[in-house]
Structures are given as structure tokens and as C-alpha cells.
Amino acid sequence: MTVTADETSQPAIAAGAQHTPCLVIDVDVARAQYARIADAFAGAHIHYAVKANPELALLEALVAAGSQFDVAGRAEIDLCLAAGASPGDLSYGHPIKKAEDIAYAYARGVRLFAFDSEGELDKIVNHAPGSSVMCRVLASSQGARWPLSRKFGCVPEMAVDLMKVAALRGLDPAGIAFHVGSQQLYPERWEPSIATAAAIFTELETSGISLRILNAGGGFPVSYRTPAAPITSYAAAIRSAVARHFGRHTPSLMIEPGRYVAAPAGVLHTQVVLVARKSYDDEPRWVYLDVGRFGGLAETEDEAIQYELSTTRDGPAGPVILAGPTCDSVDILYQHAPYDLPLDLAAGEVIRILGTGAYTATYSSVGFNGLPPLRTVISP
Ligand SMILES: *Cc1c(COP(=O)(O)O)cnc(C)c1O
């Protein structure tokens, strides 16, 4: 077989293509997602996890919509305050912080902190005296497309002990936090951790410590190529698990959605750099894009997150292996997951990668192979 005309022809660069790669954020979509989750979890405190996408315009829209925020460091605190949030609406949810960052948060007015170890509790006692604290417990990430594994959380017995220490050392023992893993597809996966939290509440009650916050974390999934169930099914499962395990002593529910709010708001515009075959009889074509694993698509590792692609061509399609533009061979997006693209796809064409508003722009490397970090624009 010889190389076809289509693969050698050079179509005119599509309008705007010279500006790729570029992440276009539609703030209205994020606002609608926030409204959906706020509605499903009416009465809960909703803290948007800023790390999913810290774009100022998006944060401003969420402030206006009444969102609170989960922050993980100084820059995120500053961004939220610049967007108009008040410090009382911020929760410093990352359980591993530098002492000086805790002091900085405290100086800026943050009074709610998460921890999961004695060493971290010490730092909070010393640098954020009198603050409210949530102890994070280990949770299984089974069923999550982007797991959080064993890096965060302690066992329940330790949480009980640490909350007693927190009270003795002048902190306000406020609640229990957990996270069931990001893009968690199964609504029932929240229940085991809710049961664990309820047992900790009960145990501490016997020591005269009344917790009040149940922080069920993030993890709420969006539809990529695999559709996710509606957010109402996660809310219903969580509510019924809370009723089952907490009975009449209903805690104040807090959630920290990141992906759910930001992902559907982003469309990544990328350009085909090359369409190639490695031999005359291989069926799949290699399609090299101008964005890849290092340019923001880190969640394609192990092909965990499989984004939906959209092209302007609608002719017959065939299988492709999708790769990024860098000289690193891990920069392959999808080689096992079946992806089809139009047979007449050629270099210079723009492909839109959908659902890329979360965990993309901030994951992008700085200057690898001389490529600039992924640019974000806010759609008008
Ligand atoms: C990242 C993170 C979140 C957001 O998780 P999503 O899966 O994006 O909803 C929530 N809480 C904490 C503590 C996090 O670190």
C-alpha cells in the first residue's frame, strides 16, 4: 500500500488553528454545573475544589453563585480572596501543608483546616490556634477512574485519638473528612466512609466531644466517553447513607466537587501535527496532536480518563492511536482504548477535546521540548 493523497495533502490551516493548543472555558457551563450540584445537595456546604481549575473568571462566577471553596495552598487562597470570597468560606482541605503556609492561611483569615496525622495537628495548633479542624480518614478509591490511593487519611482509631488531642490543645474538633477517589462512578462507594465517620462521631460523643461536620469530599463524576449517572443519584445515595448511619443526629454535610463543576466547562482545541502509518499493512493510523500528556492531558495516564473528541469532518472513520507532540514515548494518549477518527483527517486540522475543563491547564508542563504551558481563554 502506498501513502494516500489525503495524508500528503496540506489543507488550509483552519481558522484559529495557529492558536492551538488552547483550552476554552465557558463559565456559564461551570455555573450551570454548580447550580445542579447545589440543587441536588440542597442544604449542604459546597466547597469548589479550586485545584480542578483555578481560572479567576470561573472563581468569580462561583463566588456570585454562593459557592464556598476548598483550597490547597497560598496561591489558591489568594485567588479565592481576589475573586471575592470571604476567608470564612475557605477550607484548607489538603492534609499536608508547610507550617508557613498554615500561618499564611491563618493570617488571611482561614479558620478551617484538614489534617490526618499528629505532626500536622501540631503545626495547626502552633500556627492556626483555635481553628476548626476536620480529620481525614482513609477511604477506598475502588471504582474511581482517578484514585487517591493510600496517600491521604488515617485509620478511624487514630482519628478518634487525634480529635481528642485537638480538643485538649485548644482547637475546635469540627468533623470528619474523606474522599472516595476522583471520577468515582459508583454512588454506593460513599457509604462505607459515612458509616466510619458516624462511628467516630458516636465514639467521641462518649468523651464529650460533639463533631458537627461530615465532609464527603469530591469525586462526583462527569460524562466522558463513558456516561456518568446524574448527580441526583449520588446525592440520594449519600443522603440515605447519612440517614442510615447518623439517625436523628444529622451532621452538617459538606462536599468538595472539583471535576464535576469544571470539567464540562472546557473544550481543548488542538491541531493535528501528523497522520502517519508505521507500516504498509497496519490498520490504525498514528495521529499526533499538538497537545499531549505533558501539555495538560495528564489524566490520560493508563488511559484512565477517556475524553470525547470532535472533528468537523463527518466521513467514514477508522481506528487511530493518539499521541502528543513531545519527544517522550510516554506521550501517547490512547493506544489500547479504541478511538476512531475520519479517514480523511490530515495535518493542520483542528480537533476539539471535550470535557477538559478540570485537571488539564494546571497539569501542563513548563517548557518541555520548548512547548509553552497550555493557554486558557474564557469564551465570551
Ligand atoms: C482534589 C480534591 C477534591 C476534588 O475532587 P474531585 O474528584 O475533582 O471532585 C476535593 N477534596 C479534596 C481534599 C481534594 O484534594
The ligand as an SDF file (V2000), in Angstrom:
LIG
                    3D

 15 15  0  0  0  0  0  0  0  0999 V2000
   -8.9440   17.1930   44.6630 C   0  0  0  0  0  0  0  0  0  0  0  0
   -9.8130   17.2670   45.8610 C   0  0  0  0  0  0  0  0  0  0  0  0
  -11.1910   17.3920   45.7170 C   0  0  0  0  0  0  0  0  0  0  0  0
  -11.8850   17.3960   44.3750 C   0  0  0  0  0  0  0  0  0  0  0  0
  -12.0420   16.1200   43.8560 O   0  0  0  0  0  0  0  0  0  0  0  0
  -12.8940   15.8890   42.5180 P   0  0  0  0  0  0  0  0  0  0  0  0
  -12.7410   14.4450   42.2780 O   0  0  0  0  0  0  0  0  0  0  0  0
  -12.3250   16.7370   41.4550 O   0  0  0  0  0  0  0  0  0  0  0  0
  -14.2980   16.2630   42.8280 O   0  0  0  0  0  0  0  0  0  0  0  0
  -11.9490   17.5040   46.8540 C   0  0  0  0  0  0  0  0  0  0  0  0
  -11.3760   17.4960   48.0800 N   0  0  0  0  0  0  0  0  0  0  0  0
  -10.0580   17.3850   48.2640 C   0  0  0  0  0  0  0  0  0  0  0  0
   -9.4980   17.4000   49.6380 C   0  0  0  0  0  0  0  0  0  0  0  0
   -9.2380   17.2570   47.1570 C   0  0  0  0  0  0  0  0  0  0  0  0
   -7.9180   17.1360   47.3370 O   0  0  0  0  0  0  0  0  0  0  0  0
  1  2  1  0
  2  3  1  0
  2 14  2  0
  3  4  1  0
  3 10  2  0
  4  5  1  0
  5  6  1  0
  6  7  2  0
  6  8  1  0
  6  9  1  0
 10 11  1  0
 11 12  2  0
 12 13  1  0
 12 14  1  0
 14 15  1  0
M  END
$$$$
